[in-house]
Every structure is written in structure tokens, then in C-alpha cells.
């Protein structure tokens, strides 16, 4: 069984990960806007895919209460 401190630490870390994912999303959006009119390159598309995957994973953990 987890101690209250451990649970709080896990919740804090999850919050930090969500902030990192949100920041990455903002950076990617800024990069896409900078390239307006051009089709996004592979690197940007891959970054978007990975950030979306991270957010979905974090959301699923939150829904499961992990």
C-alpha cells in the first residue's frame, strides 16, 4: 500500500508531466505557425504525434486513477 507522501509525489510528478506535454504542444504550434504556408516537415509531424501520444497516455492514467 502506498504511503500518503508517495501518492502526493506521484500526483505532483504527473502534474509536471502534463505541464511538459502542454509546453511541448505550444512549442510545436509556434513552429507550425512559423512555417505557415508550408507543409509541416516530418520532424514536426513526428513531434506532434509523440506529444499527442504522451497526452493520451497521461489522460488514460488519470482516468484509471493510477
mmJSON file of the N, C-alpha and C atoms, coordinates in Angstrom:
{"data_MODEL":{"atom_site":{
"group_PDB":["ATOM","ATOM","ATOM","ATOM","ATOM","ATOM","ATOM","ATOM","ATOM","ATOM","ATOM","ATOM","ATOM","ATOM","ATOM","ATOM","ATOM","ATOM","ATOM","ATOM","ATOM","ATOM","ATOM","ATOM","ATOM","ATOM","ATOM","ATOM","ATOM","ATOM","ATOM","ATOM","ATOM","ATOM","ATOM","ATOM","ATOM","ATOM","ATOM","ATOM","ATOM","ATOM","ATOM","ATOM","ATOM","ATOM","ATOM","ATOM","ATOM","ATOM","ATOM","ATOM","ATOM","ATOM","ATOM","ATOM","ATOM","ATOM","ATOM","ATOM","ATOM","ATOM","ATOM","ATOM","ATOM","ATOM","ATOM","ATOM","ATOM","ATOM","ATOM","ATOM","ATOM","ATOM","ATOM","ATOM","ATOM","ATOM","ATOM","ATOM","ATOM","ATOM","ATOM","ATOM","ATOM","ATOM","ATOM","ATOM","ATOM","ATOM","ATOM","ATOM","ATOM","ATOM","ATOM","ATOM","ATOM","ATOM","ATOM","ATOM","ATOM","ATOM","ATOM","ATOM","ATOM","ATOM","ATOM","ATOM","ATOM","ATOM","ATOM","ATOM","ATOM","ATOM","ATOM","ATOM","ATOM","ATOM","ATOM","ATOM","ATOM","ATOM","ATOM","ATOM","ATOM","ATOM","ATOM","ATOM","ATOM","ATOM","ATOM","ATOM","ATOM","ATOM","ATOM","ATOM","ATOM","ATOM","ATOM","ATOM","ATOM","ATOM","ATOM","ATOM","ATOM","ATOM","ATOM","ATOM","ATOM","ATOM","ATOM","ATOM","ATOM","ATOM","ATOM","ATOM","ATOM","ATOM","ATOM","ATOM","ATOM","ATOM","ATOM","ATOM","ATOM","ATOM","ATOM","ATOM","ATOM","ATOM","ATOM","ATOM","ATOM","ATOM","ATOM","ATOM","ATOM","ATOM","ATOM","ATOM","ATOM","ATOM","ATOM","ATOM","ATOM","ATOM","ATOM","ATOM","ATOM","ATOM","ATOM","ATOM","ATOM","ATOM","ATOM","ATOM","ATOM","ATOM"],
"id":[1,2,3,4,5,6,7,8,9,10,11,12,13,14,15,16,17,18,19,20,21,22,23,24,25,26,27,28,29,30,31,32,33,34,35,36,37,38,39,40,41,42,43,44,45,46,47,48,49,50,51,52,53,54,55,56,57,58,59,60,61,62,63,64,65,66,67,68,69,70,71,72,73,74,75,76,77,78,79,80,81,82,83,84,85,86,87,88,89,90,91,92,93,94,95,96,97,98,99,100,101,102,103,104,105,106,107,108,109,110,111,112,113,114,115,116,117,118,119,120,121,122,123,124,125,126,127,128,129,130,131,132,133,134,135,136,137,138,139,140,141,142,143,144,145,146,147,148,149,150,151,152,153,154,155,156,157,158,159,160,161,162,163,164,165,166,167,168,169,170,171,172,173,174,175,176,177,178,179,180,181,182,183,184,185,186,187,188,189,190,191,192,193,194,195,196,197,198],
"type_symbol":["N","C","C","N","C","C","N","C","C","N","C","C","N","C","C","N","C","C","N","C","C","N","C","C","N","C","C","N","C","C","N","C","C","N","C","C","N","C","C","N","C","C","N","C","C","N","C","C","N","C","C","N","C","C","N","C","C","N","C","C","N","C","C","N","C","C","N","C","C","N","C","C","N","C","C","N","C","C","N","C","C","N","C","C","N","C","C","N","C","C","N","C","C","N","C","C","N","C","C","N","C","C","N","C","C","N","C","C","N","C","C","N","C","C","N","C","C","N","C","C","N","C","C","N","C","C","N","C","C","N","C","C","N","C","C","N","C","C","N","C","C","N","C","C","N","C","C","N","C","C","N","C","C","N","C","C","N","C","C","N","C","C","N","C","C","N","C","C","N","C","C","N","C","C","N","C","C","N","C","C","N","C","C","N","C","C","N","C","C","N","C","C","N","C","C","N","C","C"],
"label_atom_id":["N","CA","C","N","CA","C","N","CA","C","N","CA","C","N","CA","C","N","CA","C","N","CA","C","N","CA","C","N","CA","C","N","CA","C","N","CA","C","N","CA","C","N","CA","C","N","CA","C","N","CA","C","N","CA","C","N","CA","C","N","CA","C","N","CA","C","N","CA","C","N","CA","C","N","CA","C","N","CA","C","N","CA","C","N","CA","C","N","CA","C","N","CA","C","N","CA","C","N","CA","C","N","CA","C","N","CA","C","N","CA","C","N","CA","C","N","CA","C","N","CA","C","N","CA","C","N","CA","C","N","CA","C","N","CA","C","N","CA","C","N","CA","C","N","CA","C","N","CA","C","N","CA","C","N","CA","C","N","CA","C","N","CA","C","N","CA","C","N","CA","C","N","CA","C","N","CA","C","N","CA","C","N","CA","C","N","CA","C","N","CA","C","N","CA","C","N","CA","C","N","CA","C","N","CA","C","N","CA","C","N","CA","C","N","CA","C","N","CA","C","N","CA","C","N","CA","C","N","CA","C"],
"label_alt_id":[null,null,null,null,null,null,null,null,null,null,null,null,null,null,null,null,null,null,null,null,null,null,null,null,null,null,null,null,null,null,null,null,null,null,null,null,null,null,null,null,null,null,null,null,null,null,null,null,null,null,null,null,null,null,null,null,null,null,null,null,null,null,null,null,null,null,null,null,null,null,null,null,null,null,null,null,null,null,null,null,null,null,null,null,null,null,null,null,null,null,null,null,null,null,null,null,null,null,null,null,null,null,null,null,null,null,null,null,null,null,null,null,null,null,null,null,null,null,null,null,null,null,null,null,null,null,null,null,null,null,null,null,null,null,null,null,null,null,null,null,null,null,null,null,null,null,null,null,null,null,null,null,null,null,null,null,null,null,null,null,null,null,null,null,null,null,null,null,null,null,null,null,null,null,null,null,null,null,null,null,null,null,null,null,null,null,null,null,null,null,null,null,null,null,null,null,null,null],
"label_comp_id":["UNK","UNK","UNK","UNK","UNK","UNK","UNK","UNK","UNK","UNK","UNK","UNK","UNK","UNK","UNK","UNK","UNK","UNK","UNK","UNK","UNK","UNK","UNK","UNK","UNK","UNK","UNK","UNK","UNK","UNK","UNK","UNK","UNK","UNK","UNK","UNK","UNK","UNK","UNK","UNK","UNK","UNK","UNK","UNK","UNK","UNK","UNK","UNK","UNK","UNK","UNK","UNK","UNK","UNK","UNK","UNK","UNK","UNK","UNK","UNK","UNK","UNK","UNK","UNK","UNK","UNK","UNK","UNK","UNK","UNK","UNK","UNK","UNK","UNK","UNK","UNK","UNK","UNK","UNK","UNK","UNK","UNK","UNK","UNK","UNK","UNK","UNK","UNK","UNK","UNK","UNK","UNK","UNK","UNK","UNK","UNK","UNK","UNK","UNK","UNK","UNK","UNK","UNK","UNK","UNK","UNK","UNK","UNK","UNK","UNK","UNK","UNK","UNK","UNK","UNK","UNK","UNK","UNK","UNK","UNK","UNK","UNK","UNK","UNK","UNK","UNK","UNK","UNK","UNK","UNK","UNK","UNK","UNK","UNK","UNK","UNK","UNK","UNK","UNK","UNK","UNK","UNK","UNK","UNK","UNK","UNK","UNK","UNK","UNK","UNK","UNK","UNK","UNK","UNK","UNK","UNK","UNK","UNK","UNK","UNK","UNK","UNK","UNK","UNK","UNK","UNK","UNK","UNK","UNK","UNK","UNK","UNK","UNK","UNK","UNK","UNK","UNK","UNK","UNK","UNK","UNK","UNK","UNK","UNK","UNK","UNK","UNK","UNK","UNK","UNK","UNK","UNK","UNK","UNK","UNK","UNK","UNK","UNK"],
"label_asym_id":["A","A","A","A","A","A","A","A","A","A","A","A","A","A","A","A","A","A","A","A","A","A","A","A","A","A","A","A","A","A","A","A","A","A","A","A","A","A","A","A","A","A","A","A","A","A","A","A","A","A","A","A","A","A","A","A","A","A","A","A","A","A","A","A","A","A","A","A","A","A","A","A","A","A","A","A","A","A","A","A","A","A","A","A","A","A","A","A","A","A","A","A","A","A","A","A","A","A","A","A","A","A","A","A","A","A","A","A","A","A","A","A","A","A","A","A","A","A","A","A","A","A","A","A","A","A","A","A","A","A","A","A","A","A","A","A","A","A","A","A","A","A","A","A","A","A","A","A","A","A","A","A","A","A","A","A","A","A","A","A","A","A","A","A","A","A","A","A","A","A","A","A","A","A","A","A","A","A","A","A","A","A","A","A","A","A","A","A","A","A","A","A","A","A","A","A","A","A"],
"label_entity_id":["1","1","1","1","1","1","1","1","1","1","1","1","1","1","1","1","1","1","1","1","1","1","1","1","1","1","1","1","1","1","1","1","1","1","1","1","1","1","1","1","1","1","1","1","1","1","1","1","1","1","1","1","1","1","1","1","1","1","1","1","1","1","1","1","1","1","1","1","1","1","1","1","1","1","1","1","1","1","1","1","1","1","1","1","1","1","1","1","1","1","1","1","1","1","1","1","1","1","1","1","1","1","1","1","1","1","1","1","1","1","1","1","1","1","1","1","1","1","1","1","1","1","1","1","1","1","1","1","1","1","1","1","1","1","1","1","1","1","1","1","1","1","1","1","1","1","1","1","1","1","1","1","1","1","1","1","1","1","1","1","1","1","1","1","1","1","1","1","1","1","1","1","1","1","1","1","1","1","1","1","1","1","1","1","1","1","1","1","1","1","1","1","1","1","1","1","1","1"],
"label_seq_id":[1,1,1,2,2,2,3,3,3,4,4,4,5,5,5,6,6,6,7,7,7,8,8,8,9,9,9,10,10,10,11,11,11,12,12,12,13,13,13,14,14,14,15,15,15,16,16,16,17,17,17,18,18,18,19,19,19,20,20,20,21,21,21,22,22,22,23,23,23,24,24,24,25,25,25,26,26,26,27,27,27,28,28,28,29,29,29,30,30,30,31,31,31,32,32,32,33,33,33,34,34,34,35,35,35,36,36,36,37,37,37,38,38,38,39,39,39,40,40,40,41,41,41,42,42,42,43,43,43,44,44,44,45,45,45,46,46,46,47,47,47,48,48,48,49,49,49,50,50,50,51,51,51,52,52,52,53,53,53,54,54,54,55,55,55,56,56,56,57,57,57,58,58,58,59,59,59,60,60,60,61,61,61,62,62,62,63,63,63,64,64,64,65,65,65,66,66,66],
"pdbx_PDB_ins_code":[null,null,null,null,null,null,null,null,null,null,null,null,null,null,null,null,null,null,null,null,null,null,null,null,null,null,null,null,null,null,null,null,null,null,null,null,null,null,null,null,null,null,null,null,null,null,null,null,null,null,null,null,null,null,null,null,null,null,null,null,null,null,null,null,null,null,null,null,null,null,null,null,null,null,null,null,null,null,null,null,null,null,null,null,null,null,null,null,null,null,null,null,null,null,null,null,null,null,null,null,null,null,null,null,null,null,null,null,null,null,null,null,null,null,null,null,null,null,null,null,null,null,null,null,null,null,null,null,null,null,null,null,null,null,null,null,null,null,null,null,null,null,null,null,null,null,null,null,null,null,null,null,null,null,null,null,null,null,null,null,null,null,null,null,null,null,null,null,null,null,null,null,null,null,null,null,null,null,null,null,null,null,null,null,null,null,null,null,null,null,null,null,null,null,null,null,null,null],
"Cartn_x":[0.842,0.0,0.89,0.493,1.266,1.051,2.127,2.055,1.485,0.874,0.313,1.345,2.583,3.632,3.933,3.972,4.245,3.152,1.911,0.789,0.864,1.176,1.282,2.424,3.562,4.695,4.334,3.611,3.192,2.258,1.333,0.41,1.161,2.17,2.969,3.746,4.329,5.075,4.16,2.965,2.008,1.656,1.456,1.17,2.303,3.532,4.692,4.728,4.462,4.451,3.386,2.229,1.166,1.626,2.282,2.794,3.835,4.699,5.708,5.024,4.024,3.305,2.611,2.001,1.329,2.331,3.507,4.55,5.04,5.234,5.656,4.614,3.351,2.288,2.378,2.605,2.694,3.885,5.015,6.203,5.947,5.315,5.033,4.068,3.054,2.103,2.831,3.747,4.519,5.379,5.995,6.808,5.957,4.776,3.889,3.455,3.16,2.74,3.874,5.095,6.257,6.423,6.026,6.149,4.855,4.023,2.715,2.879,1.986,2.022,2.842,3.687,4.476,3.907,3.982,3.53,4.506,3.987,4.895,5.826,7.071,8.044,7.843,8.594,8.495,8.77,9.789,10.176,9.035,8.373,7.258,6.086,5.768,4.666,4.954,6.19,6.559,6.486,6.907,6.823,5.371,4.501,3.072,2.539,2.874,2.394,2.841,4.093,4.616,4.01,3.798,3.185,1.74,1.016,-0.372,-0.407,0.509,0.581,0.856,1.755,2.047,0.822,0.136,-1.068,-2.134,-2.338,-3.334,-2.956,-1.682,-1.22,-1.452,-1.099,-1.313,-2.795,-3.627,-5.076,-5.616,-5.134,-5.63,-5.202,-3.999,-3.563,-4.447,-4.783,-5.629,-7.024,-7.565,-8.898,-8.911,-7.812,-7.73,-7.395,-7.025,-6.681,-5.318,-4.461,-3.106,-2.212],
"Cartn_y":[-1.18,0.0,1.247,2.223,3.454,4.345,4.972,5.955,7.256,8.085,9.354,10.227,10.253,11.045,10.528,9.202,8.606,8.979,8.894,9.236,10.701,11.575,13.006,13.261,12.571,12.723,12.274,11.182,10.687,11.687,12.241,13.238,14.491,14.906,16.071,15.793,14.605,14.242,14.182,13.639,13.588,15.006,15.901,17.294,17.934,17.636,18.166,17.618,16.333,15.735,16.37,16.649,17.302,18.692,19.422,20.747,20.655,19.647,19.453,19.175,18.305,17.986,19.226,20.022,21.247,22.236,22.328,23.219,22.754,21.454,20.911,21.2,21.055,21.368,22.823,23.723,25.149,25.431,24.793,24.985,24.475,23.329,22.758,23.644,24.155,25.058,26.299,26.826,28.002,27.682,26.514,26.115,25.97,25.393,25.24,26.602,27.537,28.874,29.581,29.365,29.978,29.467,28.243,27.641,27.78,28.72,28.896,28.909,28.215,28.148,26.981,26.445,25.275,24.052,22.938,21.7,21.358,20.982,20.648,19.504,19.633,18.591,17.372,16.325,15.069,15.273,16.067,16.237,16.841,17.847,18.475,17.505,16.796,15.816,14.745,14.269,13.245,13.803,15.047,15.672,15.775,16.189,16.28,14.908,13.897,12.537,12.078,12.326,11.87,12.63,13.927,14.715,14.285,14.079,13.609,12.254,11.379,10.059,10.188,11.081,11.309,11.819,12.803,13.347,12.268,11.447,10.38,9.397,9.083,8.162,8.754,10.025,10.68,10.756,11.061,11.116,9.754,8.684,7.348,6.954,7.358,7.079,7.802,9.048,9.837,9.221,8.758,8.143,6.868,6.123,4.878,5.132,6.383,6.708,6.2,5.974,5.471,6.596],
"Cartn_z":[0.0,0.0,0.0,-0.775,-0.887,0.321,0.725,1.796,1.226,2.077,1.584,0.869,1.378,0.728,-0.666,-0.823,-2.133,-3.129,-2.699,-3.576,-3.988,-3.034,-3.329,-4.313,-4.121,-5.032,-6.441,-6.546,-7.859,-8.523,-7.764,-8.315,-8.765,-8.0,-8.379,-9.662,-9.762,-10.97,-12.184,-12.009,-13.113,-13.56,-12.599,-12.927,-13.711,-13.313,-14.035,-15.452,-15.618,-16.955,-17.839,-17.273,-18.046,-18.478,-17.577,-17.932,-19.043,-18.978,-20.027,-21.358,-21.349,-22.584,-23.14,-22.279,-22.733,-23.318,-22.693,-23.199,-24.558,-24.703,-25.997,-27.071,-26.721,-27.678,-28.123,-27.171,-27.5,-28.409,-28.136,-28.971,-30.382,-30.486,-31.807,-32.577,-31.9,-32.562,-33.06,-32.25,-32.666,-33.883,-33.888,-35.038,-36.294,-36.134,-37.286,-37.815,-36.916,-37.336,-38.074,-37.615,-38.252,-39.683,-39.899,-41.225,-42.025,-41.644,-42.298,-43.814,-44.454,-45.907,-46.417,-45.576,-45.957,-45.258,-45.922,-45.286,-44.165,-42.989,-41.888,-42.289,-41.907,-42.2,-41.32,-41.644,-40.917,-39.43,-39.105,-37.702,-36.896,-37.447,-36.731,-36.618,-37.699,-37.638,-36.594,-36.552,-35.578,-34.154,-33.963,-32.638,-32.195,-33.102,-32.791,-32.403,-33.178,-32.905,-31.517,-31.177,-29.896,-28.719,-28.878,-27.803,-27.6,-28.691,-28.585,-27.89,-28.252,-27.627,-26.125,-25.746,-24.332,-23.593,-24.162,-23.517,-23.356,-24.377,-24.285,-23.186,-23.087,-22.055,-20.661,-20.486,-19.192,-18.855,-19.854,-19.63,-19.219,-19.862,-19.526,-18.115,-17.712,-16.339,-15.334,-15.656,-14.758,-14.649,-15.772,-15.766,-14.941,-14.985,-14.225,-12.767,-12.454,-11.076,-10.677,-11.669,-11.386,-10.932],
"occupancy":[1.0,1.0,1.0,1.0,1.0,1.0,1.0,1.0,1.0,1.0,1.0,1.0,1.0,1.0,1.0,1.0,1.0,1.0,1.0,1.0,1.0,1.0,1.0,1.0,1.0,1.0,1.0,1.0,1.0,1.0,1.0,1.0,1.0,1.0,1.0,1.0,1.0,1.0,1.0,1.0,1.0,1.0,1.0,1.0,1.0,1.0,1.0,1.0,1.0,1.0,1.0,1.0,1.0,1.0,1.0,1.0,1.0,1.0,1.0,1.0,1.0,1.0,1.0,1.0,1.0,1.0,1.0,1.0,1.0,1.0,1.0,1.0,1.0,1.0,1.0,1.0,1.0,1.0,1.0,1.0,1.0,1.0,1.0,1.0,1.0,1.0,1.0,1.0,1.0,1.0,1.0,1.0,1.0,1.0,1.0,1.0,1.0,1.0,1.0,1.0,1.0,1.0,1.0,1.0,1.0,1.0,1.0,1.0,1.0,1.0,1.0,1.0,1.0,1.0,1.0,1.0,1.0,1.0,1.0,1.0,1.0,1.0,1.0,1.0,1.0,1.0,1.0,1.0,1.0,1.0,1.0,1.0,1.0,1.0,1.0,1.0,1.0,1.0,1.0,1.0,1.0,1.0,1.0,1.0,1.0,1.0,1.0,1.0,1.0,1.0,1.0,1.0,1.0,1.0,1.0,1.0,1.0,1.0,1.0,1.0,1.0,1.0,1.0,1.0,1.0,1.0,1.0,1.0,1.0,1.0,1.0,1.0,1.0,1.0,1.0,1.0,1.0,1.0,1.0,1.0,1.0,1.0,1.0,1.0,1.0,1.0,1.0,1.0,1.0,1.0,1.0,1.0,1.0,1.0,1.0,1.0,1.0,1.0],
"B_iso_or_equiv":[0.0,0.0,0.0,0.0,0.0,0.0,0.0,0.0,0.0,0.0,0.0,0.0,0.0,0.0,0.0,0.0,0.0,0.0,0.0,0.0,0.0,0.0,0.0,0.0,0.0,0.0,0.0,0.0,0.0,0.0,0.0,0.0,0.0,0.0,0.0,0.0,0.0,0.0,0.0,0.0,0.0,0.0,0.0,0.0,0.0,0.0,0.0,0.0,0.0,0.0,0.0,0.0,0.0,0.0,0.0,0.0,0.0,0.0,0.0,0.0,0.0,0.0,0.0,0.0,0.0,0.0,0.0,0.0,0.0,0.0,0.0,0.0,0.0,0.0,0.0,0.0,0.0,0.0,0.0,0.0,0.0,0.0,0.0,0.0,0.0,0.0,0.0,0.0,0.0,0.0,0.0,0.0,0.0,0.0,0.0,0.0,0.0,0.0,0.0,0.0,0.0,0.0,0.0,0.0,0.0,0.0,0.0,0.0,0.0,0.0,0.0,0.0,0.0,0.0,0.0,0.0,0.0,0.0,0.0,0.0,0.0,0.0,0.0,0.0,0.0,0.0,0.0,0.0,0.0,0.0,0.0,0.0,0.0,0.0,0.0,0.0,0.0,0.0,0.0,0.0,0.0,0.0,0.0,0.0,0.0,0.0,0.0,0.0,0.0,0.0,0.0,0.0,0.0,0.0,0.0,0.0,0.0,0.0,0.0,0.0,0.0,0.0,0.0,0.0,0.0,0.0,0.0,0.0,0.0,0.0,0.0,0.0,0.0,0.0,0.0,0.0,0.0,0.0,0.0,0.0,0.0,0.0,0.0,0.0,0.0,0.0,0.0,0.0,0.0,0.0,0.0,0.0,0.0,0.0,0.0,0.0,0.0,0.0],
"pdbx_formal_charge":[null,null,null,null,null,null,null,null,null,null,null,null,null,null,null,null,null,null,null,null,null,null,null,null,null,null,null,null,null,null,null,null,null,null,null,null,null,null,null,null,null,null,null,null,null,null,null,null,null,null,null,null,null,null,null,null,null,null,null,null,null,null,null,null,null,null,null,null,null,null,null,null,null,null,null,null,null,null,null,null,null,null,null,null,null,null,null,null,null,null,null,null,null,null,null,null,null,null,null,null,null,null,null,null,null,null,null,null,null,null,null,null,null,null,null,null,null,null,null,null,null,null,null,null,null,null,null,null,null,null,null,null,null,null,null,null,null,null,null,null,null,null,null,null,null,null,null,null,null,null,null,null,null,null,null,null,null,null,null,null,null,null,null,null,null,null,null,null,null,null,null,null,null,null,null,null,null,null,null,null,null,null,null,null,null,null,null,null,null,null,null,null,null,null,null,null,null,null],
"auth_seq_id":[1,1,1,2,2,2,3,3,3,4,4,4,5,5,5,6,6,6,7,7,7,8,8,8,9,9,9,10,10,10,11,11,11,12,12,12,13,13,13,14,14,14,15,15,15,16,16,16,17,17,17,18,18,18,19,19,19,20,20,20,21,21,21,22,22,22,23,23,23,24,24,24,25,25,25,26,26,26,27,27,27,28,28,28,29,29,29,30,30,30,31,31,31,32,32,32,33,33,33,34,34,34,35,35,35,36,36,36,37,37,37,38,38,38,39,39,39,40,40,40,41,41,41,42,42,42,43,43,43,44,44,44,45,45,45,46,46,46,47,47,47,48,48,48,49,49,49,50,50,50,51,51,51,52,52,52,53,53,53,54,54,54,55,55,55,56,56,56,57,57,57,58,58,58,59,59,59,60,60,60,61,61,61,62,62,62,63,63,63,64,64,64,65,65,65,66,66,66],
"auth_comp_id":["UNK","UNK","UNK","UNK","UNK","UNK","UNK","UNK","UNK","UNK","UNK","UNK","UNK","UNK","UNK","UNK","UNK","UNK","UNK","UNK","UNK","UNK","UNK","UNK","UNK","UNK","UNK","UNK","UNK","UNK","UNK","UNK","UNK","UNK","UNK","UNK","UNK","UNK","UNK","UNK","UNK","UNK","UNK","UNK","UNK","UNK","UNK","UNK","UNK","UNK","UNK","UNK","UNK","UNK","UNK","UNK","UNK","UNK","UNK","UNK","UNK","UNK","UNK","UNK","UNK","UNK","UNK","UNK","UNK","UNK","UNK","UNK","UNK","UNK","UNK","UNK","UNK","UNK","UNK","UNK","UNK","UNK","UNK","UNK","UNK","UNK","UNK","UNK","UNK","UNK","UNK","UNK","UNK","UNK","UNK","UNK","UNK","UNK","UNK","UNK","UNK","UNK","UNK","UNK","UNK","UNK","UNK","UNK","UNK","UNK","UNK","UNK","UNK","UNK","UNK","UNK","UNK","UNK","UNK","UNK","UNK","UNK","UNK","UNK","UNK","UNK","UNK","UNK","UNK","UNK","UNK","UNK","UNK","UNK","UNK","UNK","UNK","UNK","UNK","UNK","UNK","UNK","UNK","UNK","UNK","UNK","UNK","UNK","UNK","UNK","UNK","UNK","UNK","UNK","UNK","UNK","UNK","UNK","UNK","UNK","UNK","UNK","UNK","UNK","UNK","UNK","UNK","UNK","UNK","UNK","UNK","UNK","UNK","UNK","UNK","UNK","UNK","UNK","UNK","UNK","UNK","UNK","UNK","UNK","UNK","UNK","UNK","UNK","UNK","UNK","UNK","UNK","UNK","UNK","UNK","UNK","UNK","UNK"],
"auth_asym_id":["A","A","A","A","A","A","A","A","A","A","A","A","A","A","A","A","A","A","A","A","A","A","A","A","A","A","A","A","A","A","A","A","A","A","A","A","A","A","A","A","A","A","A","A","A","A","A","A","A","A","A","A","A","A","A","A","A","A","A","A","A","A","A","A","A","A","A","A","A","A","A","A","A","A","A","A","A","A","A","A","A","A","A","A","A","A","A","A","A","A","A","A","A","A","A","A","A","A","A","A","A","A","A","A","A","A","A","A","A","A","A","A","A","A","A","A","A","A","A","A","A","A","A","A","A","A","A","A","A","A","A","A","A","A","A","A","A","A","A","A","A","A","A","A","A","A","A","A","A","A","A","A","A","A","A","A","A","A","A","A","A","A","A","A","A","A","A","A","A","A","A","A","A","A","A","A","A","A","A","A","A","A","A","A","A","A","A","A","A","A","A","A","A","A","A","A","A","A"],
"auth_atom_id":["N","CA","C","N","CA","C","N","CA","C","N","CA","C","N","CA","C","N","CA","C","N","CA","C","N","CA","C","N","CA","C","N","CA","C","N","CA","C","N","CA","C","N","CA","C","N","CA","C","N","CA","C","N","CA","C","N","CA","C","N","CA","C","N","CA","C","N","CA","C","N","CA","C","N","CA","C","N","CA","C","N","CA","C","N","CA","C","N","CA","C","N","CA","C","N","CA","C","N","CA","C","N","CA","C","N","CA","C","N","CA","C","N","CA","C","N","CA","C","N","CA","C","N","CA","C","N","CA","C","N","CA","C","N","CA","C","N","CA","C","N","CA","C","N","CA","C","N","CA","C","N","CA","C","N","CA","C","N","CA","C","N","CA","C","N","CA","C","N","CA","C","N","CA","C","N","CA","C","N","CA","C","N","CA","C","N","CA","C","N","CA","C","N","CA","C","N","CA","C","N","CA","C","N","CA","C","N","CA","C","N","CA","C","N","CA","C","N","CA","C","N","CA","C","N","CA","C","N","CA","C"],
"pdbx_PDB_model_num":[1,1,1,1,1,1,1,1,1,1,1,1,1,1,1,1,1,1,1,1,1,1,1,1,1,1,1,1,1,1,1,1,1,1,1,1,1,1,1,1,1,1,1,1,1,1,1,1,1,1,1,1,1,1,1,1,1,1,1,1,1,1,1,1,1,1,1,1,1,1,1,1,1,1,1,1,1,1,1,1,1,1,1,1,1,1,1,1,1,1,1,1,1,1,1,1,1,1,1,1,1,1,1,1,1,1,1,1,1,1,1,1,1,1,1,1,1,1,1,1,1,1,1,1,1,1,1,1,1,1,1,1,1,1,1,1,1,1,1,1,1,1,1,1,1,1,1,1,1,1,1,1,1,1,1,1,1,1,1,1,1,1,1,1,1,1,1,1,1,1,1,1,1,1,1,1,1,1,1,1,1,1,1,1,1,1,1,1,1,1,1,1,1,1,1,1,1,1]
}}}
